[in-house]
């Protein structure tokens, strides 16, 4: 694919040269695989699961895991036009040449994207159509706890925690290659690994029937469990995107699992038991991760970050270090009452963006039914605390369509928002309360897995009702999830194998990127359902509690008895307390004196239980007082011009992306950078004229202020060690302390034409003809929208013919500027991006 980079939109999605990328010799590795994310680069680079698996695999010399993301439609069209197959980012290896491709299934609306990627790779969709010449197609992720709608497309799936299971799988594949095993014999060996599901070893018996096991002793598949997170090395040298990732920061998984027991929450059920990373381990990960990545933001991640037993201690220990280095800390997935005043005081000192809380329902009755464990008084107290510490907006997440919900519960959403607004008071000038509403989708392995999803028309009615309720009120606003997206998610979340042809037909009808608002199209899915003789109601409707479910053969550890009991407690409005600090509810996951684990295979060798840092949440304990540090980050001790080459993959970095690369390299180098003043301090660095994307250069520069005086040679060597592929920093010059510094007035660009000798000769002749003119006038539109004539001939001082297809053009910028690529397009009319190469070779001041 890399030969197409000059003509691909957003080419940095495909260059694979980010800091932290791993490169190995293809000939020396014994198992070569790709971790595939069925969405675009910006989304996939935010996914922590992929980064964790990349480390687990690439730490082993014999294995190499590369990345591949979903190309946009424009890129796919270009690939097809040129007959190029989908390839890995790092080595540009076509996917057909790999041993295994592992897809991350994080949600149901990515299913057609999987077929899209297989199609672009030239790999048959269905497992039954593939043979030993094809890579093994594997899936992992939360959606695999019921991925029956796409089961026929996969040779294997990993259910549960993937770190240990993925390595065991690669070991089996390595041995199978050495022994020359058939594909079926390989699958027979893989099935013995805990957490590995082989869909072809189960036969569909028709609607409402259990899947029939085809291999003796392989009737159920239990999820894989990592018993202690501290034994799994966490990636500190994470991939650093070129500033494009949606969540572009160092993410630390502080805990896995949640036992709050929200009855709608699939993740809180399937990822039990709770396992917390140790304080010392997390401090080391943070220090090493920031040093190795250069990120300016970090995030403490878990299903319920506020429930981490030592959160106050962890935050207070990490905060001073982060504040001193202008690194912000975000705490997602917070519960009402989970943030103490000391934590809030610290956060507010470095950033006060919007705060988010999730009461999920407006009325206390409904919150009790879903076991949210949040009362109105606690919510209002939390909101007062937020605003007392300087926040001006808060977002409250709600669900609609929950079991037993009535219109009175919807009215209670507005009522709660108004109480939140009024509890804060009118003294907050920009006070804003936002209700973000998402329709409920019943999920497998939850107490609500048997419940109906409200129809699409009813979803819309309830949203319209809320819109009418909110409209008259000030300082409260309503936002809502797209109903059609929820409708589709509901069909596939509890689907069976009859939906596989629906996915194929929807893809054939161009249904792609269905989780993107601007790409979502419901019609292809509805048409596909009808052509397959199916209706949405078969999947969104309620389920018979005595009938088999499509996911019954997948053992999440939760017993049927526990789920039914929780359902009954929901209908009775009864709360079930968190078993971390209260009575064990015998859900079936943990092995203890009072409870037997349903994970029968792994409990023989693993100690499956909750692992907490502290026996009780440390929120009530004593924390060191917060003293805001006044740092002299704006000091100026030295001013430098840094010279570098920008070649190969780095040529496709835009100026904005390049700035992000350098800022993070400066942090990794631990240089005392001088920052601007104000609410959002920025490194004091400036660039010359922006180099056009795809143009290489051997002589680029940027200016940099440091707080201390450094020797130029030491500075160049220290920062140069932090450059990704294609960027070579080779010199630093000392400048005076003035802000304004000389800019180049002349620049040389070398142009080499591709194609045959005749075509190259024609291009050279066009440049000779251009130089023979006294003037060449074009029209340009200035920033005010006015059209102005410009003589571009004055901008070219000279050309030097190097050989029969190479020349050097000397540009003179004294009277104006034009992009060298734009001028090339004018002189060599009709030339395409693949028809030449351009490199800046000199500049004069």
N, C-alpha and C positions, 0 to 999 in steps of 0.2 A: 504493500500500500504506500510505502514511503516515496515511491517514484511519482505519486500523484499529489504530494504535499503542496506544490505550487498552485494547484487549482482547487484544493479542498477548502470549503468554508471553515473558519476557525481551525486552522491546521494544528495548533498546539494541542488539540484533543487527541492527536494521533502520533505525536513525535516520540513519546515515551522516554524522555531524557530528564525527567524531574529529579530533583535532589532526593536521594533515598531509593531510586530505582536500582534493581539488582540485575547484573549482567553476568552470564556464565557461558562457557564454551559448550555449544549444543552437542558436540561430538563426545564430550566427556561425561555428560549427565546420563543417568540410566532411566529416569522417568521425567519426561518433559510435559508440562501441562499449562493450561491457561485458567485463571479465575475470571469467569465471565460475569459481568453485571448487565442485566437486561434493561439498561437505561443509559442516558448520555453520560459523558465524562463528568460533567459538573455534579451529577447526582452520585455516580459510582465512587468518585474520589472522596465523598463525604462518609462512605460506609465503613465503619470501624471493623466490622466482621471480616471484610476482605483484607484489611491491613494485618489483622491478627493471624489469619491463615497464611498470608504471604511470609510472615516471619517464621511460623512453624515449619513451613516447607523449605524455604530458602536457607534456613540455618543448617540444613543437611546438604552436604556436598554433592550427594548423588542425585538430588532432585532440584528441579527448577520450575518455579511457578511464575508465569508472566501474567499480564493483564490484557483484557479486551473489553471494550464498552460498546454500546449500541450506536452505530453511526446515524447521523441525521438523514433525512430523506434525500437532501441534495447530494450528500456524500455517497449514498447508496446508488443514486442514479449515475454519478460519475464513475463509480467502481464498475457498474454493469456495462457502461458504455466502453470502458477500456479493458473489460475482461479480467479485472483484478479481484481476487478473493479476499475475504475478511482475514486479517492477520493480527498477530500479537503486537503489543505496543513496543516492547523492549527490543526484540530481535527481528521483527517484521516477518515472523514465520507464519505461513498459511495455517489456519486451524486444522486443516485436513492432515497435516504432518505431525500433529501432537499425539501423545498417548492418551490424554484425558482432558476433558473440558468440564470445569465445575461451575455451574450457574448458581447465583445467589437469588433465591426466591423470597423476597421480602414482603411482597403483597400480590394479590391476585390479578391486578390489572396490567401486569407485565407479561402475561402469558403469550400474547401474540408477538411481542418483541423477541421472545425466545426463538420462535419459528423464523422470524425475520433474520436473526443472526445466523441460524443454521443455514438458511437459504443463501445468504451472502457468502457463507463459507463453503457452500457446495456439499453439504452433509444432509443425507436423508432425514426427514423429520422423525419417523417412527423407529423405535429400537429394533423391531422385527425386520426392517429393511436394511439394517446396517450389518456389516461383517467385520472380520479381523482387520480389514484395511482401513477401517474408520476408527477415530478416537472414541474412547468410552465417554458417554455423555451422562454427567452426574449432576444432582441438584442438592442444595442445602439451604437452610433458612427457615424462618418461622412458618411460611406457607406450606412447607413440606409436611406439617402435621395433618394436613389433608390436601394433597396436591393430585388427587385422583383425576381431575379434569385434564392434567398434562402428564399423567403417569405413563401413557404409552410412548411418550417422546423420550423418556429417560431410561438408561440402562440400570441406574442405581440412584438412590437418594440417601442423604444423611439426615437422620431424625435426631434433633437435640444438639448438644454441644459438639462442635466439629473438630476441635484442636487435636485430640488424641485419635479420633476416628479417621480423620483425613490421612494422618501419617500411617496408620495401620493399613489403610486402603492402598497407599502408594507402595508400601512394603510388599503387599500381596501382588500388586501389578508388576513390580520389579521382578519378583520370583517367577510370576507367570510368563513374563517375556523371556526369562532365562531358560525356562522349561519348554517354551513353545506351546503353551496351553491354548485350547480353543476358547472362543469368547464365552461359551456356555460354561465351560469348566472354570474359567476365571470368575464368573458370576457365582458359581456354586461355592467358591472359596470366600468371596466377599460377603456372602450372606451370614457367615459365622462371626463377623465383626459386630459387636454391639452398636446399635444405631444405624446399621446399613439395611436399607429396604430395597429389594429387587422386585419392581412391579411385575415383571414378566413371570415371576414365580407365583402369582395370584391370578386367577381367572375370573372375569366378570360373569356373574350368573344372572344378570338382568336386574331391572329396577326393583328396589326394596329387598334384594337378596344379599346375603353375605358374599364377599369374595371367596372363591374356592382356593385353598392352598394347594399348590401342585408339587411341593417338595416336602417330604415327610419330616416332621420336626420343626418345620418353619411355618407355624400357624400365625404367630404374632411377631411384631418387631418392637422392641422396647427402645425408648429414646436413650441416647448416649448422655452420660453425666460426667462432667469434670468435678471430682469431689472437693478439690481445694484449688482456688484460683491462684494462690501464691506459688503453686508448683508449675504453673504455665508461664513461660517467659512472655512478657508483654512488649509489644513493639515500641521502642523509644525512638528509633531512627525511622520514623514514619515517612511515607511518601509526602512530599510537599508540592501541592499543585501550583500551577503558574498563576495563582490568584483567581481561579475560576470556580473552585468547589463551592457548593451551596453552604456547607459548614466548613469553613476554611480555618481550622484551628487544631491544636493538639488536644485530642480527646482521650481522657483517662477513664477506663471502666473501673469504677470504684467498688461495684458489687454486681452480682448477677442474681436474678430471681427476685420475687416479691411475694409476700404472704399476707398482704393487706386484705386480699380476698374479694376485690371488686368483681362482682359476678358477671359483668359484661366483658372483662378484660382477659383475652386469650393469653397474652404474654405473661401476665401474672399467674396464670395457671400452669402453662407448659414449661416454664423455666424454673420451677421450684426444684430444690430448696434454695433458700437465700444463702449466698456465699459471698462474704465480704473480703476484699483485699486488706492486708495489714497496713497499719499506719506507716511504718518504716518503709515497707515495700512501695507504697504510693508516693511517699516523699522522694524516694530514689528515682522512681519512674518519672516524676515531674521534673526533677532537676536534670536528669539525663535527657529526657524528651525535649525540654526547651533548649538545652545546649546543642542537641543534634539536629533539630529542625529549624530553629529560629523563629518559631511562631510568636505572634504578639498577643495571642489569646489562647486560653485553655478552658476546657469544659470538664466538669466532674459528671460522669454519665452512669446512670443505672435506671432501672424501671421506676424507682422512686428514690431519687437522690437524697431527699430530705429525711429518709428513714435510715440512712447509713448511721450506724450506732455511734461513731466517733466523728460526726460531721463537724461539730464546732471545733474540736481539737485539730482535725485535719485542716480546716479552713484557716484557723488562726496561725498554724505553723507555716502554711504555704503563702499566706497573703503578703507578708512583708517582703518576701523575696520577689514576688510578682510585681508588687507596687513599685519597688525600686528599679525594676527593669521595664516599666511601662507595659506590663502584661496584664490584661484583664482576665477575670475569672467569671465564667458563667455557670449557673446551677440550674439545669433544665429538670423537668419532671418533679417539680416541687409540690408538696401537699400543704394544705392549709395548716398553719401552726408549726411547720417544720423549720422555719427560719427564725433563729433567735435574734434579739436586738444587737448583740455584738457582731454577728455575721452581716446583718443589714447595714450597720454603721460602716463596716469595712467596705462592702460592695459600693455603697453610695459615695464613698470618697474617690472612687476611680471611674465609675460609670453609673448613670441612672437612665438606662433605657427602659422600655416598658416591662412591667412585671406580669407574670401569667400565673393563674390559679385555676384549678379544675374542680368546681363543685359538682359538675356533671348533670345535676338536676336542680330545679328551682325550689321544689317543696321538700321539706324534711321527710315526709312520708316516702317519696320516691327515692331520696338519697338513702334511706334505710333499706328500701327494697333492693337496691343495687349494692348495698354494703359499702357505701362510700366512706362512712365514718367521719363525716364532716357535719358540724352543726352550724346554724346561722350565726350565733353569737361568736363562735371561734373564727368564722370567715370574716365577719365585720371587724373584729379585733385585729386580724392579720392585715386587712386592707388599711386600717388606720395606721398601723405600724409602718406599712410601706410608704404611705404619703407623708408621715411624720419624718421620714428619712429622705425626703426630697423627690420621690417619684411623682409624676404628674399624670400617669395613665396606668391602667391595669386592664388586662384581658381575662375574662372569665370564660372557661370552656364548658359548654353544655352539650348534652345529647338529647335528641328527640326521637320518639318512637320506641322508648324503653318499655318493657313489659309492664302492664297496668297503668301506663300513662294516660292522663285525661287532659282535656283543655284547661282545667284548673291548674294542672302542673305546668302547662305552658305559660299561663298567666303569672305563675309564681316566678318564672325566669325574669320577667320584667320587674316584678315586685322586688326581687333580690337585688337586681342591678340598681334600682332606685334607692334602696336602703343603703347600698354600698356608696352610691354617690352622695347621699345626704349624710352618711356617717362621717365622711371626710370633711364636709363643710364647704362653704362657698369661698373660702379664702384662697383656695388653690386656683390660680388664674386659668391654667390650661387643663383643668381636670377633665379626664375622659375615661368613661367606663365602656368597654366593648364586650359584647356577648358574642362569642364565636360558637356557632351551632353546627353540629354534625349529626346526621341521622344514624341511628343505631343499626348495626349489622350483627346478627347472631353468629357466633363463631364456634367451631368444633372445640371439644375438650373444655367447655365452660358450662356452668349451670344453666345457661340460656340457650344451649345448643338445640333444644327441641322447640324453641319459641318461633312464632312467625315474624317475618320482617314486614313492617307496614308497606302497603303498595306505593308505587311511585306517585300516583295521584294524591294519596294521603300525605306523603312526605311534603309535596308541594303545598297542599292545603295548610298544613301546620306551619310551614315557613311563611306563607302569606299571612296567616293569623298573627304570627310574631311580628312581621313587618308592620302590620296595622297597629299592633299594640305599642311598638317602639316609636312610631313616626311622630307623635305629638311631643315627645320628651326631649329636652336638651341635655347635652353632656352624657348621653347614653346612645350607643349605636349598635346595630346588629350586622354581623357578618355570618355567612353560612356556606357550608360545603355544597358542591354541585350535586343536586339530587340524583341525576342520571349516573354519576360516578358511583354513588352509594348503591344504586339499583343493580349495577353490573357486579359490584363487589359482592353483593348478597347472593347473586346467582352462583358465582364460582366458589365462594368461601365454603359452602356446604355441598359442593357438586360431586358428581360421580363420573365414571369413565365415559358415560354417554356424551359428556361435554367435550371430549377430545376432538371429534369431528367438527363441533361447533367452533372451537378455537381455530382449526385449520381453515374452515370456510370463512370465518371472520377475517383472518389474515389475508386470504385470497381476495377479500372485498376491501382491502387496504385499511383495516383497523389496526392502528399502531399508536404507541405512546398514549394509551388510554387514560393514564393518570395525569396527563398534562391538560390543563383547561382548554388550551387553544387547539388541541389535537383530538379531544374526545369526540367519538362518533358512536352513538348507540345503535343506529339503523343496521350496520353490518352484523352486529350480534343478534338482533331480533330476527333479521332475515335468515341468519344461519340456524338459529333455534327452530324456526318454522320449517326450514328445509330438512331438518333432522327429526321432525315430528315431536318437538319438545316445546314446553311453555315455560316462561319465567316462574310462574306460580308453583311449578313442581319443586323448585329449589328455594324460593323465598318463603314458601308457606310453612306452617307448623309441621312438626314431625311426631309420629307415633312413638311414644316412649317405650313401647314394647317391641318395636321393629328394629332390625339391624340398621346401623348407620354406615356410610361409605368409609369411615375412618376407624371402624371398630378394631381392625387388625393392627393399628398403630397404638402402642402403649405409651402414653405420656406419664404414667405412674399414678395418675388420678383414678380412683375407683369409681365405678358407676354409682355405688351407694353414696359416696361423698357428694358427687355432682347432683344427684336427685335430692339429697338432704338439703343442700344449699338452695336448690330451686324451691323447695317447700318453704324454707326459711324466708326466701325472697317474697313469695306470695303472702307470707304472714307478716312481712315487714320486720323481721328479726335480724339484728346485727350479729355477725360472727367476728369476734375479736382476732387481731393479729396473733398468730401462734408463735411469733418470735418472743413475745413477752407474756403470753397467756396460754391457756390450755391447748394442747395438741388436739386438732380436729380430725386426726386420722384420715388425711386426704389420700394416703397410699404411697407417697413418695419416699418419706424418710423411714429408716430402720431404727427402731428404738425399743426400749423395754415395753412401751405401751402400744407400739404400732409396728406392723410388719410391712416392709416395702413391697410394692407390686412390681418393682424392677428386679425380677427374680434372678436373672443372670448376673447382673453387675453387683448385687448386694453380697454375692459370695466373695468378691475380691475388693469391694470398695466400701468405705464408711460413708454412706449416704445420709447426710444430716445437715442441719443448719450450722453455719460457721459465722459467728459474729465476733467483731473486735472487742466489743464491750457487752456485758450482760444487760445493760440498760442504756438508752439514748443519753448522750452526755450533755444534752441541751440545758439541763438544770444545774450542771456543775459550774465551777469557777473557771472563768477564762481570763487570760491576761488582758488588761485594759488596752484599748486601741489608742495609739499615739500616732497621729498623721505625720509622716515624714516630709519635710520640705527639702526636696532634692534640687541641686543646681544642674538640672539637665540642659539648661540653655547656655551653659558656659562655652566659650570658644577658645580652644588651646592650640588649634592647628587647622590649616586649610590646605586641601590637596586636590590635584587632578589625577584621577585613576584611569589608566589606559588599558584597553582590553580588546581582544578579538571576539567577533561574533560570527561563528561559522557553523556549518552542518545543521543539526536540529535547532540550534539556538537562533538561526536566521529567521525562524518563523515566530519568534516571540515579538509581540507588539510592544510599544513603548511602555504601556501601563503594566503589562506582564513582566517586562524586564525590570521595572522599578521594584515590583514585589519581590522578584528573585534577589536583587541586590540588598533590599532591606532585610530580608531574612538571612542572607549570607553575612551581613554585618552583625546580626545578633549571634549567629553561630560562631563567628570569629571573636565574639566577646569584646568588640571594640567600643571605646567610650564615645559613642556618637552624640553629637550635639542635637538637641531637639528644639523645635519651634515652641513658642509660648501659646497659651490658649487652652480651650476645653479639650481639644483633641491634638496633642503634640505629635508632630511628624519629624522624621529625621531631616536634618538640614543637608539636602543633597540636590543637585541640579544637573540637568543633561543638556547636551548640545542639540543640534537638529535631529529630529526623530528619523531613524533609518527605516525605509519602507519594509514592510513584512516580506520575507523571502529573499531580501538582498543581504549578502554577506558583507563583512567588513573586517579588515585587519588593523584598523586604527580608530576605534571608538573611545570615548571618554565620558566621565562624569565627575563633577566637583563635589567634595565632601568636607564638612566641618567636623572635627573631633573636639571633645572637651579637654583633651590632653595633647601634648606635643609628641608625635611619633616620628621615628626615622622613616623616610620614604621607602627604603628597601624592606624594612621589617613590616611596614604596613602592607606593601604589595604582596609579600610572601604569606602573611597571615590571612589576608582576605582572599588571596588567590587559591588557597587550599579549600575554600568553601564553594567553588564554582561548579555548577553542573556541566554536563557534556555540551561542548560547543562554545563555551565561554572560557577564554584563557586570559587571565589578568597578568600583564607582564611588566607594568611600570607604574610608579607613583611619583609625581612631581610636587614639590612644595609651592604653594601660591601665597600671595600676600593676603591679608585678612579682609580685603574688600569684597563686597558681595558681587559686584559686577566684574566679570573676567572676560578676556578676549574670546570671541567666537570665530569660527572658521569663515573665511571669505572665498576660498577656493577649495574644491574637492575633486579628486580623481576617482573615476569609476571604471573598472575593467569589465567589458561586456564580451562574452563568448557565445557565439551562435551555434545552435545544434542543427540537425538536418544535413542534407547532402551539400556538396561543394557549390552547386549551382545556387541553391537557396541561400547559403551563407554569403556567397558573392553578391547576390541581390541586396541583402541587408546591409552589407558594407557600402555598396554603391548608394543606397538611400542616405547614409550618413554623409558621404561625400557631397551629394546633391544638396543636403541641408546646409552644410558649411559654405557652399558656393553662394548662398543667398545673403543679401545685405540685411534683410529682416524677414521674420516669419511671425505674423500676427495671429493670435488666437483670442477668443473671448473667454473671460473668467468672471465668475460671480463672487463678489466680495462678501464679507460677513454681514453687511447691511442689505444684501440681496440685489445690489446693483451690478449690472454687467459692465465690465471694463475691458478694453483691448490691452493685450500684453504682447510685447515683442520677445518671444522666447529665444530668438537667435542671439540676443545680447547676453543670455544666460550661459551660453557655451563659448568658452574662450578658445578651445582648441580640441582636435582629436589626433590621436597617434595610432596608426595602423601597426599592430604587433605582428600578425600573420594573416593568412587568408580567411580566418573566421574570428579573430580577436582584435579589439581596439580598445584604447583608453580614451575616455571623454573627460575633459577638464571643465568643470562647471564654475561659473563666476557668480557669486551670490551678492555682489555689492549693490546691484540694482533690483534685486528681487529674488524670489525662490519659487521653484516648482519641483514637485516630486520627480526624481530621476526616472522612476517607472512611468510616470505620466508622459514625460518628454519622449521616452523610448517608444511608447505607444503611438505618439504623433509621428515621429520620424519613421519608424518601422511599422507602417500601417498594416493592421491585420495580424500582427505577431501575437502568439499565444504564450502563456506563462511557462509552457514546457519547451519553448523554442529557444531559450537563451538562459544564461546564468550571469549574474551581476555581482561584483564585489567592489566595495570602496577600498582603495589602496593608499590614498594620501590625502592630507588636508593641510591648508596653509592659513595663517592668521594675519 
